[in-house]
Amino acid sequence: MATEKRSIDERIAELKEKQNQLKAQEKKLRAKKSAEERKIRTRHLIEVGGTIYSVLGREFVDGDIERLAAFLKGQDNRGGYFTKAMNNFPSAPAVAAPDNAEPKTENE
């Protein structure tokens, strides 16, 4: 016979090699996804911190983080205004009109 068929053991070995390659690809993709998620989370943490910093209007001092955490955790006892505001706020802010746009009147 001119072309010899591969043995079952050879086919099994090839499949195992392919399986190892696929597992390596999956691991690489999972690592990439995890890195992207961490990057987004880090950006959000920085934005939240910057927003708090700008609203506070002063430098942070020792104990500010603890006071903020206690305030946010206890806000449910005071009516849950923070939670309500965050849950009722639209997910994306409206696009602002260009500077050269004329203001709308009530008749429009």
Biopython code that builds the backbone (N, CA, C, O; Angstrom):
import numpy as np
from Bio.PDB.StructureBuilder import StructureBuilder

atoms = [
    (1, "MET", "N", (0.845, -1.165, 0.000)),
    (1, "MET", "CA", (0.000, 0.000, 0.000)),
    (1, "MET", "C", (0.896, 1.236, 0.000)),
    (1, "MET", "O", (1.802, 1.339, 0.827)),
    (2, "ALA", "N", (0.654, 2.175, -0.917)),
    (2, "ALA", "CA", (1.510, 3.344, -1.073)),
    (2, "ALA", "C", (1.345, 4.326, 0.082)),
    (2, "ALA", "O", (2.325, 4.860, 0.600)),
    (3, "THR", "N", (0.136, 4.550, 0.466)),
    (3, "THR", "CA", (-0.096, 5.466, 1.587)),
    (3, "THR", "C", (-0.525, 4.644, 2.790)),
    (3, "THR", "O", (-1.541, 3.950, 2.768)),
    (4, "GLU", "N", (0.261, 4.742, 3.817)),
    (4, "GLU", "CA", (-0.027, 3.976, 5.012)),
    (4, "GLU", "C", (-0.962, 4.782, 5.908)),
    (4, "GLU", "O", (-0.742, 5.971, 6.140)),
    (5, "LYS", "N", (-1.975, 4.146, 6.393)),
    (5, "LYS", "CA", (-2.911, 4.834, 7.274)),
    (5, "LYS", "C", (-2.247, 5.069, 8.624)),
    (5, "LYS", "O", (-1.445, 4.271, 9.108)),
    (6, "ARG", "N", (-2.619, 6.201, 9.203)),
    (6, "ARG", "CA", (-2.092, 6.514, 10.531)),
    (6, "ARG", "C", (-2.682, 5.537, 11.537)),
    (6, "ARG", "O", (-3.835, 5.117, 11.436)),
    (7, "SER", "N", (-1.875, 5.204, 12.477)),
    (7, "SER", "CA", (-2.363, 4.286, 13.505)),
    (7, "SER", "C", (-3.284, 5.040, 14.460)),
    (7, "SER", "O", (-3.293, 6.270, 14.506)),
    (8, "ILE", "N", (-4.032, 4.294, 15.194)),
    (8, "ILE", "CA", (-4.946, 4.889, 16.170)),
    (8, "ILE", "C", (-4.149, 5.687, 17.202)),
    (8, "ILE", "O", (-4.568, 6.771, 17.608)),
    (9, "ASP", "N", (-3.007, 5.156, 17.625)),
    (9, "ASP", "CA", (-2.178, 5.861, 18.609)),
    (9, "ASP", "C", (-1.684, 7.197, 18.063)),
    (9, "ASP", "O", (-1.627, 8.181, 18.801)),
    (10, "GLU", "N", (-1.327, 7.246, 16.788)),
    (10, "GLU", "CA", (-0.880, 8.508, 16.179)),
    (10, "GLU", "C", (-2.024, 9.515, 16.136)),
    (10, "GLU", "O", (-1.829, 10.698, 16.415)),
    (11, "ARG", "N", (-3.202, 9.045, 15.790)),
    (11, "ARG", "CA", (-4.363, 9.943, 15.733)),
    (11, "ARG", "C", (-4.701, 10.476, 17.123)),
    (11, "ARG", "O", (-5.034, 11.651, 17.281)),
    (12, "ILE", "N", (-4.614, 9.610, 18.124)),
    (12, "ILE", "CA", (-4.869, 10.045, 19.502)),
    (12, "ILE", "C", (-3.844, 11.101, 19.914)),
    (12, "ILE", "O", (-4.203, 12.110, 20.521)),
    (13, "ALA", "N", (-2.584, 10.878, 19.590)),
    (13, "ALA", "CA", (-1.525, 11.834, 19.937)),
    (13, "ALA", "C", (-1.763, 13.181, 19.253)),
    (13, "ALA", "O", (-1.564, 14.230, 19.866)),
    (14, "GLU", "N", (-2.185, 13.158, 17.990)),
    (14, "GLU", "CA", (-2.473, 14.402, 17.265)),
    (14, "GLU", "C", (-3.645, 15.149, 17.909)),
    (14, "GLU", "O", (-3.611, 16.371, 18.053)),
    (15, "LEU", "N", (-4.668, 14.407, 18.290)),
    (15, "LEU", "CA", (-5.824, 15.032, 18.934)),
    (15, "LEU", "C", (-5.448, 15.640, 20.288)),
    (15, "LEU", "O", (-5.916, 16.723, 20.640)),
    (16, "LYS", "N", (-4.603, 14.937, 21.041)),
    (16, "LYS", "CA", (-4.160, 15.479, 22.324)),
    (16, "LYS", "C", (-3.356, 16.759, 22.123)),
    (16, "LYS", "O", (-3.500, 17.712, 22.889)),
    (17, "GLU", "N", (-2.518, 16.781, 21.102)),
    (17, "GLU", "CA", (-1.733, 17.986, 20.802)),
    (17, "GLU", "C", (-2.651, 19.142, 20.425)),
    (17, "GLU", "O", (-2.462, 20.271, 20.879)),
    (18, "LYS", "N", (-3.641, 18.851, 19.597)),
    (18, "LYS", "CA", (-4.597, 19.891, 19.207)),
    (18, "LYS", "C", (-5.377, 20.379, 20.430)),
    (18, "LYS", "O", (-5.637, 21.574, 20.572)),
    (19, "GLN", "N", (-5.744, 19.454, 21.305)),
    (19, "GLN", "CA", (-6.461, 19.811, 22.530)),
    (19, "GLN", "C", (-5.604, 20.737, 23.401)),
    (19, "GLN", "O", (-6.108, 21.714, 23.955)),
    (20, "ASN", "N", (-4.320, 20.428, 23.517)),
    (20, "ASN", "CA", (-3.412, 21.282, 24.292)),
    (20, "ASN", "C", (-3.304, 22.673, 23.676)),
    (20, "ASN", "O", (-3.261, 23.672, 24.394)),
    (21, "GLN", "N", (-3.259, 22.739, 22.347)),
    (21, "GLN", "CA", (-3.192, 24.030, 21.666)),
    (21, "GLN", "C", (-4.458, 24.840, 21.925)),
    (21, "GLN", "O", (-4.389, 26.043, 22.177)),
    (22, "LEU", "N", (-5.608, 24.184, 21.862)),
    (22, "LEU", "CA", (-6.872, 24.878, 22.102)),
    (22, "LEU", "C", (-6.968, 25.366, 23.550)),
    (22, "LEU", "O", (-7.465, 26.463, 23.805)),
    (23, "LYS", "N", (-6.497, 24.558, 24.488)),
    (23, "LYS", "CA", (-6.499, 24.980, 25.892)),
    (23, "LYS", "C", (-5.601, 26.198, 26.085)),
    (23, "LYS", "O", (-5.940, 27.112, 26.837)),
    (24, "ALA", "N", (-4.460, 26.209, 25.409)),
    (24, "ALA", "CA", (-3.553, 27.354, 25.507)),
    (24, "ALA", "C", (-4.199, 28.605, 24.915)),
    (24, "ALA", "O", (-4.059, 29.696, 25.469)),
    (25, "GLN", "N", (-4.903, 28.454, 23.796)),
    (25, "GLN", "CA", (-5.608, 29.590, 23.195)),
    (25, "GLN", "C", (-6.687, 30.111, 24.138)),
    (25, "GLN", "O", (-6.838, 31.320, 24.311)),
    (26, "GLU", "N", (-7.435, 29.191, 24.746)),
    (26, "GLU", "CA", (-8.489, 29.586, 25.684)),
    (26, "GLU", "C", (-7.892, 30.341, 26.873)),
    (26, "GLU", "O", (-8.428, 31.365, 27.296)),
    (27, "LYS", "N", (-6.790, 29.836, 27.403)),
    (27, "LYS", "CA", (-6.136, 30.479, 28.543)),
    (27, "LYS", "C", (-5.685, 31.891, 28.173)),
    (27, "LYS", "O", (-5.830, 32.825, 28.961)),
    (28, "LYS", "N", (-5.141, 32.034, 26.978)),
    (28, "LYS", "CA", (-4.676, 33.343, 26.510)),
    (28, "LYS", "C", (-5.850, 34.310, 26.358)),
    (28, "LYS", "O", (-5.746, 35.474, 26.748)),
    (29, "LEU", "N", (-6.958, 33.843, 25.799)),
    (29, "LEU", "CA", (-8.137, 34.696, 25.626)),
    (29, "LEU", "C", (-8.750, 35.084, 26.971)),
    (29, "LEU", "O", (-9.177, 36.224, 27.154)),
    (30, "ARG", "N", (-8.793, 34.148, 27.901)),
    (30, "ARG", "CA", (-9.326, 34.460, 29.235)),
    (30, "ARG", "C", (-8.452, 35.510, 29.931)),
    (30, "ARG", "O", (-8.966, 36.409, 30.596)),
    (31, "ALA", "N", (-7.139, 35.393, 29.774)),
    (31, "ALA", "CA", (-6.229, 36.374, 30.369)),
    (31, "ALA", "C", (-6.438, 37.750, 29.741)),
    (31, "ALA", "O", (-6.410, 38.765, 30.438)),
    (32, "LYS", "N", (-6.647, 37.783, 28.427)),
    (32, "LYS", "CA", (-6.881, 39.054, 27.735)),
    (32, "LYS", "C", (-8.187, 39.690, 28.212)),
    (32, "LYS", "O", (-8.244, 40.896, 28.454)),
    (33, "LYS", "N", (-9.230, 38.875, 28.345)),
    (33, "LYS", "CA", (-10.524, 39.376, 28.815)),
    (33, "LYS", "C", (-10.395, 39.919, 30.232)),
    (33, "LYS", "O", (-10.922, 40.988, 30.540)),
    (34, "SER", "N", (-9.704, 39.193, 31.085)),
    (34, "SER", "CA", (-9.509, 39.615, 32.467)),
    (34, "SER", "C", (-8.740, 40.934, 32.529)),
    (34, "SER", "O", (-9.073, 41.806, 33.331)),
    (35, "ALA", "N", (-7.723, 41.084, 31.694)),
    (35, "ALA", "CA", (-6.950, 42.327, 31.663)),
    (35, "ALA", "C", (-7.817, 43.496, 31.213)),
    (35, "ALA", "O", (-7.715, 44.592, 31.763)),
    (36, "GLU", "N", (-8.669, 43.268, 30.215)),
    (36, "GLU", "CA", (-9.571, 44.324, 29.742)),
    (36, "GLU", "C", (-10.563, 44.724, 30.833)),
    (36, "GLU", "O", (-10.836, 45.909, 31.023)),
    (37, "GLU", "N", (-11.099, 43.739, 31.548)),
    (37, "GLU", "CA", (-12.044, 44.023, 32.631)),
    (37, "GLU", "C", (-11.371, 44.803, 33.757)),
    (37, "GLU", "O", (-11.965, 45.725, 34.317)),
    (38, "ARG", "N", (-10.121, 44.432, 34.091)),
    (38, "ARG", "CA", (-9.382, 45.161, 35.127)),
    (38, "ARG", "C", (-9.131, 46.604, 34.703)),
    (38, "ARG", "O", (-9.228, 47.526, 35.513)),
    (39, "LYS", "N", (-8.809, 46.788, 33.428)),
    (39, "LYS", "CA", (-8.546, 48.137, 32.909)),
    (39, "LYS", "C", (-9.800, 49.008, 33.026)),
    (39, "LYS", "O", (-9.715, 50.167, 33.432)),
    (40, "ILE", "N", (-10.951, 48.457, 32.675)),
    (40, "ILE", "CA", (-12.216, 49.198, 32.766)),
    (40, "ILE", "C", (-12.532, 49.509, 34.229)),
    (40, "ILE", "O", (-12.918, 50.632, 34.555)),
    (41, "ARG", "N", (-12.373, 48.530, 35.103)),
    (41, "ARG", "CA", (-12.655, 48.738, 36.530)),
    (41, "ARG", "C", (-11.736, 49.805, 37.104)),
    (41, "ARG", "O", (-12.183, 50.669, 37.859)),
    (42, "THR", "N", (-10.456, 49.754, 36.754)),
    (42, "THR", "CA", (-9.507, 50.753, 37.241)),
    (42, "THR", "C", (-9.905, 52.147, 36.779)),
    (42, "THR", "O", (-9.848, 53.101, 37.554)),
    (43, "ARG", "N", (-10.310, 52.268, 35.511)),
    (43, "ARG", "CA", (-10.744, 53.569, 34.989)),
    (43, "ARG", "C", (-11.954, 54.083, 35.771)),
    (43, "ARG", "O", (-12.023, 55.263, 36.115)),
    (44, "HIS", "N", (-12.904, 53.189, 36.049)),
    (44, "HIS", "CA", (-14.090, 53.586, 36.813)),
    (44, "HIS", "C", (-13.717, 54.025, 38.231)),
    (44, "HIS", "O", (-14.244, 55.019, 38.731)),
    (45, "LEU", "N", (-12.817, 53.295, 38.873)),
    (45, "LEU", "CA", (-12.391, 53.669, 40.221)),
    (45, "LEU", "C", (-11.737, 55.048, 40.228)),
    (45, "LEU", "O", (-11.971, 55.850, 41.133)),
    (46, "ILE", "N", (-10.923, 55.315, 39.223)),
    (46, "ILE", "CA", (-10.267, 56.620, 39.124)),
    (46, "ILE", "C", (-11.299, 57.715, 38.896)),
    (46, "ILE", "O", (-11.214, 58.784, 39.501)),
    (47, "GLU", "N", (-12.272, 57.457, 38.026)),
    (47, "GLU", "CA", (-13.314, 58.451, 37.757)),
    (47, "GLU", "C", (-14.143, 58.737, 39.008)),
    (47, "GLU", "O", (-14.435, 59.894, 39.309)),
    (48, "VAL", "N", (-14.522, 57.686, 39.735)),
    (48, "VAL", "CA", (-15.306, 57.869, 40.961)),
    (48, "VAL", "C", (-14.490, 58.664, 41.977)),
    (48, "VAL", "O", (-14.995, 59.607, 42.587)),
    (49, "GLY", "N", (-13.242, 58.284, 42.153)),
    (49, "GLY", "CA", (-12.385, 59.002, 43.095)),
    (49, "GLY", "C", (-12.218, 60.462, 42.707)),
    (49, "GLY", "O", (-12.264, 61.344, 43.565)),
    (50, "GLY", "N", (-12.025, 60.723, 41.420)),
    (50, "GLY", "CA", (-11.889, 62.097, 40.950)),
    (50, "GLY", "C", (-13.154, 62.903, 41.168)),
    (50, "GLY", "O", (-13.099, 64.078, 41.531)),
    (51, "THR", "N", (-14.292, 62.267, 40.946)),
    (51, "THR", "CA", (-15.573, 62.950, 41.157)),
    (51, "THR", "C", (-15.755, 63.296, 42.629)),
    (51, "THR", "O", (-16.143, 64.415, 42.966)),
    (52, "ILE", "N", (-15.477, 62.346, 43.493)),
    (52, "ILE", "CA", (-15.598, 62.596, 44.936)),
    (52, "ILE", "C", (-14.646, 63.711, 45.347)),
    (52, "ILE", "O", (-15.015, 64.606, 46.108)),
    (53, "TYR", "N", (-13.441, 63.650, 44.848)),
    (53, "TYR", "CA", (-12.436, 64.665, 45.165)),
    (53, "TYR", "C", (-12.915, 66.048, 44.732)),
    (53, "TYR", "O", (-12.768, 67.016, 45.479)),
    (54, "SER", "N", (-13.487, 66.147, 43.532)),
    (54, "SER", "CA", (-13.925, 67.454, 43.032)),
    (54, "SER", "C", (-15.124, 67.984, 43.815)),
    (54, "SER", "O", (-15.229, 69.190, 44.038)),
    (55, "VAL", "N", (-16.027, 67.100, 44.233)),
    (55, "VAL", "CA", (-17.197, 67.526, 44.999)),
    (55, "VAL", "C", (-16.794, 67.924, 46.414)),
    (55, "VAL", "O", (-17.347, 68.867, 46.981)),
    (56, "LEU", "N", (-15.836, 67.207, 46.980)),
    (56, "LEU", "CA", (-15.387, 67.505, 48.337)),
    (56, "LEU", "C", (-14.789, 68.907, 48.405)),
    (56, "LEU", "O", (-14.992, 69.623, 49.385)),
    (57, "GLY", "N", (-14.067, 69.293, 47.385)),
    (57, "GLY", "CA", (-13.523, 70.644, 47.313)),
    (57, "GLY", "C", (-12.337, 70.904, 48.218)),
    (57, "GLY", "O", (-11.997, 72.060, 48.472)),
    (58, "ARG", "N", (-11.711, 69.869, 48.703)),
    (58, "ARG", "CA", (-10.520, 70.026, 49.544)),
    (58, "ARG", "C", (-9.702, 68.746, 49.452)),
    (58, "ARG", "O", (-10.140, 67.750, 48.876)),
    (59, "GLU", "N", (-8.523, 68.792, 50.022)),
    (59, "GLU", "CA", (-7.672, 67.612, 50.050)),
    (59, "GLU", "C", (-8.267, 66.562, 50.984)),
    (59, "GLU", "O", (-8.929, 66.898, 51.966)),
    (60, "PHE", "N", (-8.031, 65.310, 50.678)),
    (60, "PHE", "CA", (-8.447, 64.236, 51.575)),
    (60, "PHE", "C", (-7.579, 64.285, 52.827)),
    (60, "PHE", "O", (-6.394, 64.610, 52.763)),
    (61, "VAL", "N", (-8.170, 63.968, 53.937)),
    (61, "VAL", "CA", (-7.421, 63.862, 55.192)),
    (61, "VAL", "C", (-7.689, 62.482, 55.773)),
    (61, "VAL", "O", (-8.603, 61.777, 55.344)),
    (62, "ASP", "N", (-6.883, 62.113, 56.749)),
    (62, "ASP", "CA", (-7.071, 60.808, 57.395)),
    (62, "ASP", "C", (-8.506, 60.670, 57.882)),
    (62, "ASP", "O", (-9.044, 61.569, 58.528)),
    (63, "GLY", "N", (-9.107, 59.555, 57.571)),
    (63, "GLY", "CA", (-10.462, 59.275, 58.022)),
    (63, "GLY", "C", (-11.539, 59.593, 56.999)),
    (63, "GLY", "O", (-12.686, 59.182, 57.174)),
    (64, "ASP", "N", (-11.201, 60.320, 55.927)),
    (64, "ASP", "CA", (-12.219, 60.661, 54.925)),
    (64, "ASP", "C", (-12.795, 59.420, 54.251)),
    (64, "ASP", "O", (-14.002, 59.340, 54.022)),
    (65, "ILE", "N", (-11.955, 58.474, 53.940)),
    (65, "ILE", "CA", (-12.428, 57.261, 53.261)),
    (65, "ILE", "C", (-13.400, 56.510, 54.168)),
    (65, "ILE", "O", (-14.453, 56.055, 53.722)),
    (66, "GLU", "N", (-13.041, 56.386, 55.432)),
    (66, "GLU", "CA", (-13.913, 55.685, 56.377)),
    (66, "GLU", "C", (-15.238, 56.419, 56.543)),
    (66, "GLU", "O", (-16.295, 55.791, 56.601)),
    (67, "ARG", "N", (-15.181, 57.766, 56.621)),
    (67, "ARG", "CA", (-16.415, 58.554, 56.761)),
    (67, "ARG", "C", (-17.288, 58.415, 55.517)),
    (67, "ARG", "O", (-18.507, 58.284, 55.623)),
    (68, "LEU", "N", (-16.671, 58.442, 54.350)),
    (68, "LEU", "CA", (-17.432, 58.287, 53.108)),
    (68, "LEU", "C", (-18.075, 56.904, 53.045)),
    (68, "LEU", "O", (-19.250, 56.776, 52.701)),
    (69, "ALA", "N", (-17.306, 55.874, 53.377)),
    (69, "ALA", "CA", (-17.846, 54.508, 53.359)),
    (69, "ALA", "C", (-19.006, 54.374, 54.343)),
    (69, "ALA", "O", (-20.026, 53.766, 54.019)),
    (70, "ALA", "N", (-18.857, 54.932, 55.529)),
    (70, "ALA", "CA", (-19.934, 54.859, 56.526)),
    (70, "ALA", "C", (-21.162, 55.618, 56.040)),
    (70, "ALA", "O", (-22.290, 55.164, 56.231)),
    (71, "PHE", "N", (-20.949, 56.768, 55.414)),
    (71, "PHE", "CA", (-22.065, 57.553, 54.887)),
    (71, "PHE", "C", (-22.816, 56.765, 53.820)),
    (71, "PHE", "O", (-24.045, 56.702, 53.840)),
    (72, "LEU", "N", (-22.077, 56.163, 52.887)),
    (72, "LEU", "CA", (-22.721, 55.415, 51.806)),
    (72, "LEU", "C", (-23.415, 54.162, 52.331)),
    (72, "LEU", "O", (-24.507, 53.825, 51.874)),
    (73, "LYS", "N", (-22.802, 53.475, 53.275)),
    (73, "LYS", "CA", (-23.424, 52.270, 53.836)),
    (73, "LYS", "C", (-24.665, 52.604, 54.648)),
    (73, "LYS", "O", (-25.614, 51.820, 54.675)),
    (74, "GLY", "N", (-24.672, 53.758, 55.312)),
    (74, "GLY", "CA", (-25.793, 54.137, 56.148)),
    (74, "GLY", "C", (-26.870, 54.911, 55.420)),
    (74, "GLY", "O", (-27.880, 55.271, 56.024)),
    (75, "GLN", "N", (-26.684, 55.175, 54.143)),
    (75, "GLN", "CA", (-27.648, 56.002, 53.421)),
    (75, "GLN", "C", (-29.002, 55.327, 53.291)),
    (75, "GLN", "O", (-30.007, 56.018, 53.121)),
    (76, "ASP", "N", (-29.066, 54.023, 53.363)),
    (76, "ASP", "CA", (-30.364, 53.334, 53.310)),
    (76, "ASP", "C", (-31.231, 53.705, 54.513)),
    (76, "ASP", "O", (-32.457, 53.746, 54.410)),
    (77, "ASN", "N", (-30.598, 53.972, 55.639)),
    (77, "ASN", "CA", (-31.335, 54.378, 56.845)),
    (77, "ASN", "C", (-31.870, 55.801, 56.729)),
    (77, "ASN", "O", (-32.756, 56.197, 57.486)),
    (78, "ARG", "N", (-31.335, 56.566, 55.788)),
    (78, "ARG", "CA", (-31.751, 57.957, 55.619)),
    (78, "ARG", "C", (-32.600, 58.138, 54.365)),
    (78, "ARG", "O", (-32.701, 59.250, 53.847)),
    (79, "GLY", "N", (-33.199, 57.083, 53.879)),
    (79, "GLY", "CA", (-34.082, 57.191, 52.722)),
    (79, "GLY", "C", (-33.506, 56.619, 51.443)),
    (79, "GLY", "O", (-34.205, 56.559, 50.431)),
    (80, "GLY", "N", (-32.262, 56.201, 51.457)),
    (80, "GLY", "CA", (-31.661, 55.585, 50.276)),
    (80, "GLY", "C", (-31.564, 56.513, 49.080)),
    (80, "GLY", "O", (-31.685, 56.073, 47.936)),
    (81, "TYR", "N", (-31.345, 57.800, 49.338)),
    (81, "TYR", "CA", (-31.338, 58.765, 48.242)),
    (81, "TYR", "C", (-30.225, 58.496, 47.233)),
    (81, "TYR", "O", (-30.423, 58.642, 46.027)),
    (82, "PHE", "N", (-29.068, 58.106, 47.728)),
    (82, "PHE", "CA", (-27.955, 57.825, 46.821)),
    (82, "PHE", "C", (-28.294, 56.651, 45.907)),
    (82, "PHE", "O", (-28.119, 56.731, 44.691)),
    (83, "THR", "N", (-28.778, 55.567, 46.497)),
    (83, "THR", "CA", (-29.143, 54.387, 45.710)),
    (83, "THR", "C", (-30.249, 54.715, 44.723)),
    (83, "THR", "O", (-30.189, 54.311, 43.562)),
    (84, "LYS", "N", (-31.256, 55.442, 45.177)),
    (84, "LYS", "CA", (-32.357, 55.815, 44.283)),
    (84, "LYS", "C", (-31.860, 56.678, 43.135)),
    (84, "LYS", "O", (-32.241, 56.473, 41.982)),
    (85, "ALA", "N", (-31.010, 57.643, 43.456)),
    (85, "ALA", "CA", (-30.488, 58.530, 42.419)),
    (85, "ALA", "C", (-29.656, 57.753, 41.408)),
    (85, "ALA", "O", (-29.768, 57.984, 40.204)),
    (86, "MET", "N", (-28.830, 56.842, 41.882)),
    (86, "MET", "CA", (-27.968, 56.073, 40.980)),
    (86, "MET", "C", (-28.780, 55.099, 40.129)),
    (86, "MET", "O", (-28.453, 54.882, 38.962)),
    (87, "ASN", "N", (-29.821, 54.517, 40.689)),
    (87, "ASN", "CA", (-30.623, 53.547, 39.946)),
    (87, "ASN", "C", (-31.601, 54.203, 38.988)),
    (87, "ASN", "O", (-32.001, 53.585, 38.002)),
    (88, "ASN", "N", (-31.992, 55.434, 39.254)),
    (88, "ASN", "CA", (-32.942, 56.127, 38.386)),
    (88, "ASN", "C", (-32.263, 57.024, 37.367)),
    (88, "ASN", "O", (-32.929, 57.570, 36.487)),
    (89, "PHE", "N", (-30.966, 57.184, 37.468)),
    (89, "PHE", "CA", (-30.237, 58.040, 36.542)),
    (89, "PHE", "C", (-30.062, 57.299, 35.223)),
    (89, "PHE", "O", (-29.766, 56.104, 35.226)),
    (90, "PRO", "N", (-30.241, 57.989, 34.087)),
    (90, "PRO", "CA", (-30.047, 57.304, 32.795)),
    (90, "PRO", "C", (-28.619, 56.789, 32.680)),
    (90, "PRO", "O", (-27.681, 57.402, 33.192)),
    (91, "SER", "N", (-28.468, 55.668, 32.009)),
    (91, "SER", "CA", (-27.151, 55.038, 31.924)),
    (91, "SER", "C", (-26.156, 55.866, 31.130)),
    (91, "SER", "O", (-24.955, 55.802, 31.391)),
    (92, "ALA", "N", (-26.626, 56.632, 30.179)),
    (92, "ALA", "CA", (-25.721, 57.474, 29.398)),
    (92, "ALA", "C", (-26.263, 58.898, 29.400)),
    (92, "ALA", "O", (-27.443, 59.112, 29.125)),
    (93, "PRO", "N", (-25.418, 59.866, 29.706)),
    (93, "PRO", "CA", (-25.905, 61.242, 29.709)),
    (93, "PRO", "C", (-26.283, 61.685, 28.306)),
    (93, "PRO", "O", (-25.736, 61.198, 27.316)),
    (94, "ALA", "N", (-27.217, 62.606, 28.236)),
    (94, "ALA", "CA", (-27.651, 63.134, 26.945)),
    (94, "ALA", "C", (-26.499, 63.891, 26.306)),
    (94, "ALA", "O", (-25.665, 64.478, 26.995)),
    (95, "VAL", "N", (-26.466, 63.870, 24.991)),
    (95, "VAL", "CA", (-25.422, 64.577, 24.263)),
    (95, "VAL", "C", (-25.725, 66.062, 24.327)),
    (95, "VAL", "O", (-26.842, 66.489, 24.035)),
    (96, "ALA", "N", (-24.734, 66.843, 24.707)),
    (96, "ALA", "CA", (-24.921, 68.288, 24.817)),
    (96, "ALA", "C", (-25.001, 68.907, 23.428)),
    (96, "ALA", "O", (-24.371, 68.431, 22.484)),
    (97, "ALA", "N", (-25.775, 69.962, 23.320)),
    (97, "ALA", "CA", (-25.894, 70.680, 22.051)),
    (97, "ALA", "C", (-24.593, 71.416, 21.781)),
    (97, "ALA", "O", (-23.914, 71.833, 22.720)),
    (98, "PRO", "N", (-24.233, 71.584, 20.506)),
    (98, "PRO", "CA", (-23.019, 72.329, 20.177)),
    (98, "PRO", "C", (-23.115, 73.760, 20.697)),
    (98, "PRO", "O", (-24.213, 74.286, 20.883)),
    (99, "ASP", "N", (-21.972, 74.384, 20.930)),
    (99, "ASP", "CA", (-21.937, 75.747, 21.462)),
    (99, "ASP", "C", (-22.656, 76.741, 20.567)),
    (99, "ASP", "O", (-23.223, 77.721, 21.051)),
    (100, "ASN", "N", (-22.634, 76.492, 19.258)),
    (100, "ASN", "CA", (-23.235, 77.453, 18.333)),
    (100, "ASN", "C", (-24.721, 77.192, 18.101)),
    (100, "ASN", "O", (-25.347, 77.888, 17.302)),
    (101, "ALA", "N", (-25.292, 76.210, 18.780)),
    (101, "ALA", "CA", (-26.710, 75.902, 18.597)),
    (101, "ALA", "C", (-27.553, 76.942, 19.316)),
    (101, "ALA", "O", (-27.206, 77.409, 20.401)),
    (102, "GLU", "N", (-28.666, 77.293, 18.688)),
    (102, "GLU", "CA", (-29.570, 78.260, 19.301)),
    (102, "GLU", "C", (-30.422, 77.546, 20.346)),
    (102, "GLU", "O", (-30.850, 76.412, 20.133)),
    (103, "PRO", "N", (-30.666, 78.208, 21.469)),
    (103, "PRO", "CA", (-31.499, 77.566, 22.499)),
    (103, "PRO", "C", (-32.926, 77.401, 22.018)),
    (103, "PRO", "O", (-33.445, 78.236, 21.276)),
    (104, "LYS", "N", (-33.558, 76.314, 22.447)),
    (104, "LYS", "CA", (-34.949, 76.055, 22.070)),
    (104, "LYS", "C", (-35.876, 76.870, 22.950)),
    (104, "LYS", "O", (-35.583, 77.138, 24.115)),
    (105, "THR", "N", (-36.992, 77.255, 22.372)),
    (105, "THR", "CA", (-38.014, 77.947, 23.155)),
    (105, "THR", "C", (-39.060, 76.941, 23.567)),
    (105, "THR", "O", (-39.054, 75.808, 23.085)),
    (106, "GLU", "N", (-39.955, 77.331, 24.447)),
    (106, "GLU", "CA", (-40.981, 76.412, 24.920)),
    (106, "GLU", "C", (-41.943, 76.022, 23.812)),
    (106, "GLU", "O", (-42.590, 74.979, 23.915)),
    (107, "ASN", "N", (-42.064, 76.818, 22.752)),
    (107, "ASN", "CA", (-42.989, 76.532, 21.657)),
    (107, "ASN", "C", (-42.466, 75.451, 20.736)),
    (107, "ASN", "O", (-43.232, 74.890, 19.953)),
    (108, "GLU", "N", (-41.192, 75.147, 20.807)),
    (108, "GLU", "CA", (-40.621, 74.174, 19.878)),
    (108, "GLU", "C", (-40.884, 72.769, 20.314)),
    (108, "GLU", "O", (-40.469, 71.826, 19.640)),
]
sb = StructureBuilder()
sb.init_structure("model")
sb.init_model(0)
sb.init_chain("A")
sb.init_seg("    ")
for serial, (resi, resn, name, xyz) in enumerate(atoms, 1):
    if name == "N":
        sb.init_residue(resn, " ", resi, " ")
    sb.init_atom(name, np.array(xyz, "f"), 0.0, 1.0, " ", f" {name:<3s}", serial, name[0])
structure = sb.get_structure()
